[in-house]
Amino acid sequence: MRNELFGSSPKGSSSNGMRQRSKNKDDSTEDYEVILKHHEDMQGKIAEEMLSMAHTLKHNSLMASRIIKEDNKVYKYVREYASRGEMTKSSKIKKPKSSVTVKVSR
């Protein structure tokens, strides 16, 4: 039908009327290089974020460990104090001094 209306198919068209893209090897190579560069940049950013999260996780784990150790000291002290029968409603417990200090760094 196209041939009947226009006479011949346009340059770059196939027999079914669809246009065919011309493939220039230089353009496709540049496209791949741009895509690869973009992916490398994204991987670099992800790696930096993972390092930051690992540092934060390590810091939080160390702080949690210190807090748990301090709580265990207090629990042991209270348990020993109570087992000696020295606890009454009016007695005040002096807990050991805390050695946990919170240091936030970025």
C-alpha angles and dihedrals in degrees: 000000000000090000089050092052102036104018101235140018116268122253111280095023125121126223091268093059097255119132116240120216115233111233115221110190093211093055094048092048091052090047091053091048091052091049092047092049090050092050092048090052091050091048090051091052091047091050091051091049091049091052090050092049091047090052091049092047091051091049092048092047092052092048092048090049092052092048092049091049090050091048090051090053091052092046092050091048093050092045092052091045091051094045091057089059093240096125117103131154091261098045118099122215118223105207122207117271114268118246093191115110122181114227118178116197133171 
